[in-house]
Amino acid sequence: METGIQEFSKDTGVKAVMQGPSKADAALQLQVVEDAIAQKPDALLVVPFKPETLEPALKKALEQGIVVITHEASNAQNVTYDVEAFDNAAYGRHLMDELAKRMNYEGKYVVFVGSLTSTTHNEWVDAAIAWQKEKYPKMQFIGTKYETNDDVQKAYQIMKDLLKTHPDIKGVQGSSAVDVVGAGQAIEEAGLAGKIAVVGTSIPSYAGDLLKSGAISLISCWDPAKAGYAMNKVALMVLQGQKIEDGMDLGVPGYEKIKLVGKVIYGSAWIDIDKDNMDQYPF
């Protein structure tokens, strides 16, 4: 994402900087946001770990006249706009299609989320599960939504335990960028690479080795640089008094014909990556 922010700054001359907590922690992120608000920026762009934790701070920012743009937080209330790479339900259905194909449309599967309060992750898996029940009746969702807290070690341990309690698992869908990584590590360690379908959101720099080994089947993602650029573009347009309209072109790949629903801007920017094309995406 920082690459996109830097590109935007270079292209426009706007001063744009990226800050973040030392780890994925809602309380730490809140402090970073509070500190940023105190600097009185023209715009505040945030990818919330837990949106509800930030709502009071974002409300304060809006009250101070700061433009607030979020990403991966389509239910955020105190925003000017939220920018999403794609419609979350459509993406969830897409992931299920890919998982189903690799499971030969039958068998047991589990789903992981980074946080049970992450709107985006839950919209993905809820849509996926509903789609499976409608389209793939021979598949069976087991367990619950397993929460990893965006922690690869926790994802690994959950998958390791699942392999003991449900040795007949045939598929895994991950949400956090590290979900499929932790799951893939446990599957590879158990000698099951290529025997369990693992599909989910991640990036090649995290999942590359496991894609090559077959422990991860396919990852989908969006270029965070493009998302960062799009967020900054929307913020600048608002500051310049330009109207955001349904169907408009933001001038960013994947966001050429946006869908505007309330305060949420949807692009069409997902990318499917497997061992055969991963070298095309060096991030």
C-alpha positions, 0 to 999 in steps of 0.5 A: 500500500505504501508504494501506491501512496508514494506514487500518488504523492509523486504524481500529484505533489500532495504530501502523503505519508503512511503510519501504522502500529508495530503489530495488528492490534486495535488499541495500538492502531487507535493510538496511531489514529489519535496521534494523526488527528492531532496533527490536523491533516486534510485527510485521514486514510485508514485500514481498520483492524477492528472498525468499531474500535476506531469509530469515536476517533473517526467521528472526531476527525470528521467533526474537525473537518478532516476527510476520512477514507477507509478501506476494508471497512464497508460498514464503517459509519464515521467516514466520508467514503470507504473504498473497496477493491470489489464487492465483498459478496461477489468475491466470497462467491468467487473464492467458493467457486475456486475452492469447490472446483479444487475439491471436486465439488464435494467433501468437508471444508472450514473457513478462517477469518482474521477477526470475528468483528472484521466486516470484510472477512465475514462478508466474504465467508458468509457469501461463500458459505451461502453460495456453497449451500445453493450451488454445491450440495455435496460440500459440507461446512464444518465447525465455525468461523475460525478466528486467527487474529491475523496471526500465522502461528495461530492459523497454523495451530488451528489447522493442526488441531483440525487435522486431528479432529477432522482428518477427512477435511478436503478444503480450507478458505482463508480471509486474512493474508496469513490464514492460508499461510498458517493452514498451508504450513500445517498441511505441508507438515502433515504430508498432505500438500496437494491433497487438501484444497487451500484457497483464500486471500493472501499475497505471493510474498507470504504464500509463494513457497507454499504455492510452489509446494502445492500446500496452498492451491490458489490465492486471490488478492488485490494490488494494495498499491492500487488500493492505496492510490485509489484511496488517496485519489478519492480523498483529493477529489473530495478536498477539491470539491469533485463529486464521486459518482456511480460508474465513474473512472478513478483513473486507477487500474481496477477502479475504472468503473466504480460502483457507488453504494451509499458511502462505499466505493467498489472497484473490480480489482481482484487477482487470482494467483497460483504457482504458474503466474505468481512471478507476475506479481512481485508483492 
